C-alpha cells in the first residue's frame, strides 16, 4: 500500500469498551425485591441480637415484646434503605460496595465466633440501658417504651461502629488499591446467568438452561431477586433459626 492509499483509507474505529454499569439513573427496587431484603435483614438482625435479647430477658428488666419489635423495625429499615435508588447509586462509586461487604461481613462474623457478639454488643448495650433509665426516671415512660427505645439506640450504636469499619476499609482501598469497575455482561440470562451469545438489544432469546425468556440485553440479577419465593424462604428462615439457636446455645454455655 502506497502512502497516498494509506492517507485515503478511512480509519477503523476501535471496538466499544465493555459495559461497566448502567448509564441511566438507578431506580429504587421493586416492592417484591424490597420485601425480600426486609425479610433478609430482619432475620440477620434477630440472629445478631440474640445475645442481647437473652440477657435482657433473663435479667427481667426489659420487655421481650419491645425487644422483638425494635429488632424487627431496625432490620426492616435497613432493608428499605438498601432498596432505595439513592443507596444503589452510592454502591456504584469506587470501593463502596466492597467496603460495605467488609464492614457488615465482620459484624456477621462476630455472630459465628463464640462470645464475640456478646462482647461487641456489651458497650452499646450499657449505653442503651442508661438511655432507657433516663427515659423511665425523667419522663415516666413505661417498660415497653423504654425497652423499645433502648433497643433502637443499641442498634444505632452498633451500626455506627460497623460503618466506622466500612470507612476504614474504604480509606485503605482508596490509598492502596486501584479501582476497576465491575464488567457486567448484558448477554447473561436474567434468570440463571447462562451466557446467551445471540441476545441483542432488540432480540428475544429463550435460555436453554432455565427456559426464561430474555427480551433485550439485561443485567445479571442477584440470587435474592431471581430465585422463587419458596426457595428464598426455605433458605433464609432455616438459616436464621439455626443462627439464633447457635447464638443462644453459645451464650448458655459461656454463662
C-alpha positions in Angstrom: 0.0 0.0 0.0 1.3 3.4 -1.1 1.4 6.5 1.1 -1.5 8.0 -0.9 -3.6 4.9 -0.4 -2.9 4.9 3.3 -4.0 8.5 3.5 -7.3 7.9 1.7 -8.1 4.8 3.7 -10.8 5.6 6.3 -9.8 5.0 9.9 -11.3 2.0 11.6 -13.0 2.9 14.9 -11.8 0.8 17.9 -14.3 -1.6 19.4 -16.6 -0.2 22.1 -15.4 -0.8 25.7 -17.3 -3.4 27.7 -20.2 -2.2 29.7 -19.2 -1.2 33.3 -22.6 -0.2 34.6 -26.0 1.2 33.8 -25.9 4.5 32.0 -29.3 5.7 33.2 -30.3 6.6 36.7 -30.7 3.7 39.1 -34.3 3.4 40.2 -35.4 2.0 43.6 -36.1 -1.7 43.7 -39.5 -3.2 43.1 -41.8 -3.9 46.0 -41.1 -7.6 45.7 -37.3 -7.1 45.9 -37.7 -4.6 48.8 -39.8 -7.0 50.8 -37.2 -9.8 50.3 -34.5 -7.5 51.5 -36.5 -6.5 54.5 -37.1 -10.2 55.4 -33.4 -10.9 55.0 -32.3 -8.0 57.1 -34.9 -8.8 59.8 -33.6 -12.3 60.1 -30.0 -11.1 60.2 -30.9 -8.6 62.9 -32.6 -11.3 65.0 -29.6 -13.5 64.7 -27.2 -10.7 65.6 -29.4 -9.5 68.5 -29.9 -12.9 70.1 -27.3 -12.4 72.8 -28.7 -9.1 73.9 -32.2 -10.4 73.8 -31.4 -13.3 76.1 -29.5 -11.1 78.5 -32.4 -8.6 78.7 -35.0 -11.4 79.1 -33.0 -13.3 81.8 -32.4 -10.0 83.7 -36.2 -9.5 83.8 -35.6 -5.7 83.3 -36.7 -5.5 79.6 -39.9 -6.2 77.7 -39.4 -9.1 75.4 -42.1 -7.9 73.1 -40.5 -4.5 72.8 -37.1 -6.0 72.0 -38.6 -8.2 69.3 -40.4 -5.2 67.8 -37.3 -3.0 68.0 -35.0 -5.5 66.3 -37.6 -6.2 63.6 -38.1 -2.5 63.0 -34.3 -1.9 62.7 -33.9 -4.8 60.2 -36.8 -3.6 58.2 -35.5 -0.1 58.0 -32.1 -1.3 56.7 -34.0 -3.4 54.1 -35.9 -0.3 52.9 -32.9 1.9 52.8 -30.8 -0.7 50.9 -33.5 -0.9 48.3 -33.7 2.9 47.6 -32.3 4.3 44.3 -30.1 6.7 46.2 -28.4 3.9 48.1 -28.0 1.8 45.0 -26.4 4.7 43.2 -23.9 5.0 46.1 -22.9 1.4 45.6 -21.6 2.2 42.1 -19.0 4.6 43.5 -15.4 3.3 43.9 -14.9 0.8 46.7 -18.3 1.5 48.3 -19.9 -1.9 47.8 -16.8 -3.8 48.8 -16.3 -1.7 51.9 -19.9 -2.4 53.0 -19.4 -6.1 52.5 -16.2 -5.9 54.6 -17.8 -4.0 57.4 -21.1 -6.0 57.7 -19.2 -9.2 57.0 -17.1 -8.6 60.1 -20.3 -7.8 62.0 -21.8 -11.2 60.9 -18.6 -12.9 61.7 -18.9 -11.9 65.3 -22.2 -13.8 65.4 -20.3 -17.0 64.5 -17.4 -16.7 66.9 -18.4 -17.9 70.4 -18.9 -15.0 72.8 -17.8 -12.4 70.3 -21.3 -10.9 69.7 -21.9 -10.6 73.5 -18.6 -8.8 73.9 -19.1 -6.5 70.9 -22.7 -5.6 72.0 -21.9 -5.1 75.6 -20.8 -1.4 75.5 -23.6 -0.3 73.2 -26.0 -2.2 75.4 -24.8 -0.4 78.6 -25.3 3.0 76.9 -28.7 1.9 75.7 -29.8 0.8 79.2 -28.6 4.1 80.5 -30.8 5.9 77.9 -33.8 3.7 79.0 -33.2 4.6 82.6 -33.2 8.3 81.8 -36.5 8.0 79.9 -38.1 6.0 82.7 -37.0 8.2 85.6 -37.0 11.6 83.8 -40.1 11.2 81.7 -42.0 8.4 83.5 -42.2 6.2 80.4 -43.3 2.6 80.8 -41.1 -0.6 80.5 -42.3 -1.3 76.9 -41.5 2.2 75.6 -38.1 2.4 77.3 -37.1 -1.1 76.2 -38.1 -0.2 72.6 -36.1 3.0 72.7 -33.1 1.2 74.3 -33.2 -1.5 71.5 -33.2 1.1 68.8 -30.4 3.1 70.5 -28.3 -0.1 70.8 -28.9 -1.0 67.1 -27.9 2.6 66.1 -24.7 2.4 68.1 -23.8 -1.0 66.7 -24.4 0.2 63.1 -22.3 3.4 63.8 -19.4 1.1 64.9 -19.9 -1.1 61.8 -19.9 2.0 59.5 -16.6 3.1 61.1 -15.1 -0.2 59.9 -16.7 0.4 56.5 -15.0 3.8 56.4 -11.6 2.3 57.4 -12.0 -0.3 54.6 -12.8 2.4 52.1 -9.8 4.5 53.1 -7.4 1.6 52.8 -8.7 0.7 49.4 -8.6 4.4 48.3 -5.0 4.7 49.3 -3.5 1.4 48.3 -5.7 -0.1 45.6 -6.7 0.7 42.0 -10.4 0.9 41.2 -11.6 -1.4 38.5 -15.3 -1.1 37.7 -17.1 -4.5 37.5 -17.8 -5.6 34.0 -21.4 -6.7 33.6 -22.1 -9.0 30.7 -25.5 -7.8 29.4 -26.0 -11.1 27.5 -26.3 -13.2 30.7 -29.7 -14.7 31.3 -31.6 -12.7 33.9 -32.8 -16.0 35.5 -29.7 -18.2 35.8 -26.8 -16.2 34.4 -26.3 -18.5 31.3 -24.4 -16.6 28.6 -26.7 -16.0 25.5 -24.5 -15.3 22.5 -27.4 -14.4 20.2 -29.1 -11.9 22.6 -29.1 -8.4 21.3 -30.8 -5.1 22.3 -33.8 -5.7 20.0 -34.0 -9.5 20.1 -35.6 -12.2 22.3 -33.9 -15.3 23.4 -35.1 -18.3 25.4 -32.5 -19.6 27.8 -31.6 -23.3 27.2 -30.7 -23.8 30.8 -33.7 -22.4 32.7 -36.2 -21.7 30.0 -36.7 -18.0 30.8 -37.5 -15.6 28.0 -35.0 -12.7 27.8 -36.1 -9.6 25.9 -33.2 -7.5 25.0 -30.0 -7.1 26.9 -30.2 -7.2 30.7 -28.1 -7.2 33.8 -27.4 -10.3 35.9 -29.7 -10.2 39.0 -28.5 -11.4 42.4 -29.8 -14.7 43.8 -32.2 -12.9 46.2 -34.1 -11.5 43.2 -34.1 -14.3 40.7 -35.0 -17.2 43.0 -38.6 -18.2 43.7 -40.3 -17.2 47.0 -40.4 -20.8 48.2 -36.6 -21.3 47.7 -35.9 -17.9 49.2 -37.9 -18.7 52.4 -36.6 -22.2 52.6 -33.0 -20.9 52.7 -33.4 -17.7 54.8 -35.8 -18.8 57.6 -34.0 -22.1 58.5 -30.6 -20.3 58.4 -32.0 -17.7 60.7 -33.4 -20.2 63.1 -30.1 -22.1 63.1 -28.2 -18.9 63.8 -30.5 -17.9 66.7 -30.2 -21.4 68.2 -26.4 -21.4 67.8 -26.1 -17.9 69.5 -28.4 -18.9 72.3 -26.6 -22.2 72.9 -23.2 -20.5 72.9 -24.4 -17.9 75.4 -25.8 -20.6 77.7 -22.5 -22.5 77.6 -20.5 -19.4 78.4 -22.9 -18.2 81.0 
